[in-house]
């Protein structure tokens, strides 16, 4: 029987290649604050890694310092427990800290990494099997002046991307220009998502949608509340995506029963890790809802977790995924998923399938024993 011997918590900085990432409500980040967790067992060669990066404190009800403080609240409860009994690990975390799912996500991911290594299987196999040879990726286009965004779309299209998530949710007139300009530069096979990240009021959302819905465009999370989004959903026939409104399985069931969306975004940390994300993923498959499988942000570990959950999802239910490690200047591992022609694949190595460079992580902020 494996036992958790200790938990090490690291803080790493992930600077952006483009210098800055901007979205609605005037939010922007230049360097992301990411938390990496190493869960050690009594065997020195069996350990697991997890990561959570919250996209700053003003995006979701989650923030980087909260991750570290949350782990301090429940970390001691996990010492001595079997990390391969992952449902029990989740119960222990929930008993020590109610809610705050994002704080539990890196521990859950690390335990899956251990399970894969212990059984000598890649996570995609443990999560249901690998579908297809590659996973299609989207490229997020930071909110800027419309012509600047167009230049970036053309650049990433040359690199092989065919799916683009356009950050709108700003001034409605500018957003209309952004959508029209960029859709005109794409082919019929290319996918364009206008992602407002809760940035519009209902009248603004309606203005933008009514002026652009003749185009082939998906609309994502136009308003801040679920009720507002549902109201806008009922006024357009274009495909509709919910993201920030889906923070639990109960949220999803409510939205499904209301026919509030055609696609949802599964962010692993919002659900608390791979365990609960897999439950929601399988429920979506059963109910016929397509998914973007991703997270709020992250580096090599988070991208690896995304790749395994995505690649073990039947292709017709995979709307898209993302490779956050390609946005950052720092890589801290070997064998993490690498984009090629707008696609990536999950590793066939055991667990997450990557080798973390501990020197790049530096000294842990703290260790729980």
C-alpha positions in Angstrom: 0.0 0.0 0.0 1.3 3.4 -0.9 1.2 6.2 1.6 1.5 10.0 1.2 4.7 10.8 3.1 4.9 14.6 2.4 3.5 17.4 0.2 5.8 20.0 -1.2 4.4 23.3 -2.5 6.2 25.5 -5.0 5.5 28.9 -6.5 6.7 29.5 -10.1 6.4 32.5 -12.4 5.2 32.0 -16.0 6.0 35.1 -18.1 4.1 35.5 -21.3 5.8 35.4 -24.7 3.5 38.1 -26.0 4.2 40.3 -23.0 0.6 40.6 -21.8 -2.7 38.8 -21.9 -5.9 40.9 -21.7 -9.6 40.1 -21.5 -12.9 41.8 -20.4 -13.4 44.1 -17.4 -9.9 45.6 -18.0 -8.2 42.5 -16.7 -4.6 41.7 -17.9 -1.7 39.6 -16.7 2.0 39.7 -17.8 3.4 37.0 -15.5 1.3 34.3 -14.1 1.6 33.1 -10.5 1.4 29.3 -10.7 1.4 26.7 -7.9 3.1 23.4 -8.4 2.6 20.5 -5.9 4.8 17.4 -5.4 3.2 14.6 -3.5 5.7 12.2 -2.2 5.2 8.6 -1.1 7.3 6.3 1.1 9.1 5.2 -2.0 11.6 7.8 -3.3 10.9 6.9 -7.0 7.1 7.1 -6.7 5.7 10.7 -6.5 3.3 12.8 -8.4 3.0 16.4 -9.6 0.1 18.8 -9.9 -0.4 22.4 -10.9 -3.0 25.1 -10.7 -2.8 28.6 -12.1 -5.7 30.9 -11.3 -5.5 33.6 -14.0 -5.0 36.2 -11.3 -7.5 37.2 -8.5 -10.1 38.9 -10.6 -11.3 36.2 -13.1 -12.9 33.5 -11.0 -13.4 33.3 -7.2 -9.8 31.9 -6.9 -6.4 33.5 -6.3 -2.8 32.2 -6.2 -2.2 32.8 -2.5 -5.5 31.1 -1.7 -4.2 27.9 -3.3 -1.2 27.7 -1.0 -3.2 28.7 2.1 -5.9 26.1 1.2 -3.4 23.3 1.0 -2.2 24.2 4.5 -5.8 23.7 5.8 -6.2 20.1 4.6 -2.7 19.0 3.8 -2.0 17.3 7.2 -5.2 15.2 6.7 -3.7 13.5 3.7 -0.4 12.3 5.3 -0.4 8.6 5.6 -3.3 8.1 3.1 -3.1 6.0 0.0 -2.8 8.5 -2.9 -4.1 5.9 -5.4 -7.5 5.9 -3.5 -8.3 9.1 -5.2 -12.0 9.4 -4.2 -11.0 9.0 -0.5 -8.3 11.7 -1.0 -11.0 14.1 -2.3 -13.3 13.2 0.6 -10.4 14.1 3.0 -9.7 17.4 1.2 -13.4 18.3 1.4 -13.6 17.5 5.1 -10.7 19.8 5.8 -11.9 22.7 3.6 -15.4 23.2 2.3 -15.5 24.5 -1.3 -12.4 26.2 -2.8 -12.1 23.5 -5.4 -9.2 25.2 -7.1 -7.0 24.6 -4.0 -7.6 20.8 -4.3 -7.0 20.5 -8.0 -3.1 20.2 -7.9 -3.3 17.5 -5.2 -5.9 15.5 -7.2 -3.8 15.8 -10.4 -0.7 14.6 -8.5 -2.5 11.6 -7.1 -3.5 10.6 -10.7 0.1 11.0 -11.7 1.1 8.6 -8.9 -1.6 6.1 -9.9 -0.4 6.1 -13.5 3.2 5.6 -12.4 2.3 2.9 -9.9 0.3 1.0 -12.4 2.7 1.8 -15.2 -0.1 3.3 -17.4 -0.6 6.8 -19.0 -3.5 8.7 -17.6 -5.4 8.6 -20.9 -5.6 4.9 -20.5 -6.9 5.2 -16.9 -9.4 7.8 -18.0 -11.0 5.7 -20.7 -8.6 5.2 -23.6 -7.1 7.3 -26.4 -9.3 8.6 -29.2 -7.6 9.7 -32.3 -3.9 10.6 -32.9 -4.2 14.3 -32.0 -6.3 16.8 -30.1 -7.3 20.0 -31.9 -6.3 23.2 -30.1 -7.7 26.7 -30.1 -5.6 29.8 -29.8 -6.8 32.6 -27.5 -6.4 36.0 -29.0 -5.8 38.7 -26.3 -8.1 41.7 -26.4 -6.5 44.5 -28.3 -7.2 46.9 -31.1 -9.0 45.0 -33.8 -6.2 45.2 -36.5 -3.6 44.0 -33.9 -5.8 41.0 -33.1 -6.2 40.3 -36.8 -2.4 40.2 -37.3 -2.1 37.7 -34.5 -4.8 35.5 -35.9 -3.0 35.4 -39.3 0.2 34.5 -37.5 -1.3 31.6 -35.6 -3.2 30.4 -38.6 0.2 30.0 -40.4 1.3 28.0 -37.4 -1.5 25.5 -38.0 -4.3 26.7 -35.7 -7.8 26.5 -37.1 -9.7 27.4 -34.0 -9.6 30.9 -32.5 -11.0 32.2 -29.2 -11.4 36.0 -29.7 -11.3 38.0 -26.4 -14.2 40.4 -26.7 -16.5 41.7 -23.9 -15.2 45.3 -24.3 -16.7 48.2 -26.1 -19.6 46.8 -28.2 -18.6 48.8 -31.3 -15.0 47.6 -31.1 -16.2 44.0 -30.5 -18.4 44.1 -33.6 -15.3 45.3 -35.6 -13.2 42.6 -34.1 -15.6 39.8 -34.9 -16.3 41.0 -38.5 -12.7 41.7 -39.3 -11.4 38.4 -38.1 -14.2 36.2 -39.4 -13.6 37.7 -42.9 -9.9 36.6 -42.8 -10.8 33.0 -41.9 -11.8 30.1 -44.1 -15.1 28.2 -43.8 -13.3 25.4 -42.0 -11.9 27.7 -39.4 -13.8 28.1 -36.0 -14.3 31.5 -34.4 -15.4 31.9 -30.8 -16.3 35.4 -29.5 -15.5 35.0 -25.8 -16.8 37.9 -23.8 -15.7 36.4 -20.4 -18.8 37.9 -18.7 -17.9 41.4 -20.0 -21.1 42.6 -21.6 -24.3 43.9 -20.1 -27.4 42.3 -21.7 -28.1 45.2 -24.0 -24.5 45.3 -25.2 -24.5 41.5 -25.8 -27.7 41.8 -27.8 -26.3 44.6 -29.9 -23.1 42.7 -30.8 -24.9 39.4 -31.5 -27.6 41.0 -33.6 -24.9 42.7 -35.7 -22.7 39.6 -36.2 -24.9 36.5 -35.9 -25.2 36.2 -39.7 -21.5 35.2 -39.5 -20.2 31.8 -38.6 -19.4 32.6 -35.0 -19.9 31.0 -31.6 -20.8 33.1 -28.6 -19.2 32.4 -25.2 -20.3 33.6 -21.8 -21.6 37.0 -22.8 -22.7 38.2 -19.4 -21.7 37.8 -15.8 -24.7 35.8 -14.4 -26.2 32.6 -15.6 -29.7 34.2 -15.8 -28.4 36.9 -18.1 -26.6 34.4 -20.3 -29.8 32.3 -20.6 -31.7 35.4 -21.6 -29.3 36.2 -24.4 -29.1 32.5 -25.4 -32.9 32.5 -26.1 -32.4 35.4 -28.6 -29.9 33.9 -30.9 -29.7 30.6 -32.9 -25.9 30.7 -33.1 -24.0 28.0 -31.1 -23.7 29.1 -27.5 -21.0 28.3 -25.0 -21.0 28.6 -21.2 -17.8 28.8 -19.2 -17.7 30.8 -16.0 -21.3 29.9 -15.2 -20.4 26.2 -15.0 -18.5 25.7 -11.7 -20.0 22.5 -10.6 -21.9 19.4 -11.8 -25.1 20.9 -10.4 -24.5 24.1 -12.4 -24.2 21.9 -15.5 -27.4 20.0 -14.8 -29.3 23.2 -14.3 -28.0 24.6 -17.6 -28.6 21.4 -19.5 -32.2 21.2 -18.3 -32.7 24.9 -19.3 -31.1 24.2 -22.7 -28.8 27.1 -21.9 -25.9 26.1 -24.1 -24.6 23.8 -26.8 -21.0 23.5 -25.5 -19.4 23.9 -22.1 -15.8 24.7 -21.1 -14.4 22.2 -18.5 -11.7 23.9 -16.6 -10.0 21.3 -14.5 -9.3 23.5 -11.5 -12.9 24.9 -11.3 -14.1 21.3 -10.6 -11.3 20.5 -8.2 -9.1 18.3 -10.4 -9.3 15.4 -12.8 -11.6 13.3 -10.7 -14.6 15.6 -10.8 -13.8 16.9 -14.3 -13.9 13.3 -15.5 -17.4 12.9 -14.0 -18.6 16.0 -15.8 -16.9 14.9 -19.0 -18.6 11.6 -18.9 -22.0 13.2 -18.1 -21.6 15.5 -21.1 -20.9 12.5 -23.3 -24.0 10.7 -22.0 -26.2 13.8 -22.6 -24.6 14.8 -26.0 -22.9 18.1 -25.0 -19.6 19.0 -26.6 -16.7 20.3 -24.5 -13.7 22.5 -24.6 -11.3 20.7 -22.1 -8.8 23.1 -20.5 -8.0 25.0 -17.3 -7.7 28.6 -16.3 -4.0 28.7 -17.1 -0.8 26.8 -16.3 2.5 25.5 -17.5 3.8 22.0 -18.5 2.0 20.1 -15.7 -1.4 21.7 -16.3 -1.1 21.3 -20.0 -0.2 17.6 -19.6 -3.3 17.0 -17.4 -5.4 18.8 -20.0 -4.0 16.6 -22.8 -4.8 13.3 -21.0 -8.4 14.3 -20.2 -8.9 15.6 -23.7 -7.3 12.7 -25.5 -9.5 10.2 -23.6 -12.6 12.0 -24.7 -14.4 10.8 -27.9 -13.5 13.0 -30.8 -17.0 14.1 -31.7 -17.5 15.5 -28.1 -14.2 17.4 -28.2 -14.9 20.9 -29.4 -11.3 22.0 -28.6 -8.5 22.2 -26.1 -5.5 24.3 -25.4 -1.8 24.2 -24.9 -1.0 26.8 -22.2 2.6 25.9 -22.1 3.1 27.3 -25.6 2.0 30.8 -24.3 4.7 31.0 -21.6 8.4 31.6 -21.9 9.3 29.1 -19.1 9.3 25.4 -19.6 10.2 23.4 -16.5 9.9 19.8 -17.8 10.8 17.3 -20.4 8.2 15.4 -22.5 5.3 17.8 -21.8 2.8 18.0 -24.8 4.1 20.1 -27.6 2.0 21.8 -30.2 2.4 20.8 -33.8 0.2 22.3 -36.6 -2.4 23.4 -34.1 -2.6 20.0 -32.4 -1.1 18.1 -29.5 -1.2 14.6 -28.2 -1.0 13.1 -24.7 2.1 11.2 -23.7 2.2 7.4 -23.7 4.6 7.4 -20.7 3.2 6.4 -17.3 1.2 9.0 -15.3 1.2 12.5 -16.7 4.2 11.4 -18.8 6.6 14.3 -18.1 9.8 14.7 -16.2 9.9 17.9 -14.0 13.1 19.8 -13.6 13.3 20.4 -9.9 16.1 22.9 -10.3 13.7 25.1 -12.3 11.1 24.9 -9.5 13.6 26.1 -6.9 13.0 25.6 -3.2 9.5 24.7 -2.0 7.6 27.5 -0.2 6.6 24.9 2.4 6.5 21.2 3.0 3.8 19.3 4.9 4.8 16.1 6.7 
